[in-house]
Amino acid sequence: MTEGVKTIIYPVTDLSRAKKLYGKLLNAEPYMDEPYYVGFEVEGQDIGLDPNGHSHRITSPLNYWHVDDIEKSLQNLLDAGAETQQAVRDVGGGKLIVSVKDTDGNVIGLLQAP
């Protein structure tokens, strides 16, 4: 089951500049402000800035579909022709993410909350 897209991660090269820009855009202060990730929450939407995104082959904003069972959801996508871009990994506190490419090369992210 999916809860829809609730998280969008932007890969950034200058975290400080990106934090300032997105703070102004969203008219919000980050709820998380670490050297490895800055996160904003606005109206139930999580907007994240990832300074390591490019090293994980994220080259544009990545939308994450929130799912109950990441392994099952991943397998369903693979069975339908998707290709794994980044394997399932824990990004902290039991939060799991994975990304795949669809048959046209579009990237789909899945996120399972702990």
C-alpha positions as CSV (number, residue, x, y, z in Angstrom):
1,M,0.0,0.0,0.0
2,T,1.2,3.5,-0.8
3,E,0.5,6.7,1.1
4,G,1.5,8.8,-1.9
5,V,4.5,11.1,-2.5
6,K,5.4,12.8,0.7
7,T,9.1,13.3,0.4
8,I,11.1,15.1,-2.3
9,I,14.9,15.1,-2.1
10,Y,17.0,17.7,-4.0
11,P,20.7,16.9,-4.6
12,V,22.7,20.0,-3.9
13,T,26.4,20.9,-4.2
14,D,26.4,23.9,-1.8
15,L,24.3,22.9,1.2
16,S,24.5,26.4,2.9
17,R,23.3,28.2,-0.2
18,A,20.6,25.7,-0.9
19,K,19.4,25.8,2.7
20,K,19.0,29.6,2.5
21,L,17.2,29.5,-0.9
22,Y,14.8,26.7,0.1
23,G,14.2,28.4,3.5
24,K,13.1,31.5,1.7
25,L,11.0,29.5,-0.9
26,L,9.3,27.5,1.8
27,N,9.2,30.3,4.4
28,A,10.3,27.8,7.0
29,E,13.3,26.8,9.1
30,P,14.7,23.3,8.8
31,Y,13.5,20.7,11.3
32,M,16.8,18.9,10.6
33,D,20.1,20.7,9.9
34,E,23.1,18.4,9.6
35,P,26.1,18.4,7.3
36,Y,24.7,15.4,5.6
37,Y,21.1,16.5,5.2
38,V,18.8,19.5,5.7
39,G,15.1,18.8,6.0
40,F,12.1,21.1,5.9
41,E,8.5,20.1,6.7
42,V,5.7,22.1,5.1
43,E,2.1,21.2,5.2
44,G,2.9,17.4,5.6
45,Q,5.4,17.5,2.8
46,D,9.0,16.7,3.5
47,I,11.6,18.6,1.4
48,G,15.1,17.4,1.8
49,L,18.5,18.7,0.7
50,D,21.1,16.1,0.1
51,P,24.7,17.2,-0.4
52,N,25.7,13.6,-1.2
53,G,22.9,13.0,-3.7
54,H,25.0,13.4,-6.8
55,S,27.4,10.6,-5.5
56,H,24.3,8.4,-5.3
57,R,23.5,9.1,-8.9
58,I,20.6,11.4,-8.0
59,T,20.8,14.2,-10.7
60,S,17.4,15.8,-10.2
61,P,14.8,16.0,-7.5
62,L,13.7,12.6,-6.4
63,N,10.2,11.9,-5.3
64,Y,9.7,9.2,-2.7
65,W,6.5,7.2,-2.5
66,H,5.8,6.2,1.1
67,V,5.0,2.5,1.3
68,D,4.2,0.0,4.0
69,D,6.5,-2.8,2.7
70,I,9.5,-1.6,0.7
71,E,10.7,-5.1,-0.3
72,K,7.3,-6.1,-1.7
73,S,6.8,-2.7,-3.4
74,L,10.3,-3.0,-4.9
75,Q,9.7,-6.5,-6.2
76,N,6.4,-5.4,-7.8
77,L,8.2,-2.6,-9.7
78,L,11.0,-5.0,-10.7
79,D,8.4,-7.5,-11.9
80,A,6.9,-4.7,-14.0
81,G,10.2,-3.9,-15.7
82,A,11.9,-1.4,-13.5
83,E,15.6,-1.6,-12.8
84,T,17.2,-1.0,-9.4
85,Q,19.2,2.2,-9.3
86,Q,20.1,2.2,-5.6
87,A,19.6,-0.8,-3.3
88,V,17.5,-0.7,-0.2
89,R,19.4,1.1,2.6
90,D,18.7,2.4,6.0
91,V,19.2,6.2,6.1
92,G,18.9,6.4,9.9
93,G,16.5,5.3,12.6
94,G,15.1,2.4,10.6
95,K,13.9,4.6,7.7
96,L,14.5,2.6,4.5
97,I,14.8,4.0,0.9
98,V,15.4,2.5,-2.5
99,S,15.3,3.9,-6.0
100,V,14.6,2.3,-9.4
101,K,14.4,3.5,-13.0
102,D,11.2,2.8,-15.0
103,T,11.3,1.6,-18.5
104,D,11.8,5.2,-19.8
105,G,14.6,6.0,-17.4
106,N,12.5,8.0,-14.9
107,V,13.6,7.5,-11.3
108,I,11.1,6.4,-8.7
109,G,11.9,6.5,-5.0
110,L,10.3,4.3,-2.3
111,L,10.5,5.1,1.4
112,Q,9.4,3.0,4.3
113,A,9.1,4.7,7.7
114,P,10.2,2.8,10.8
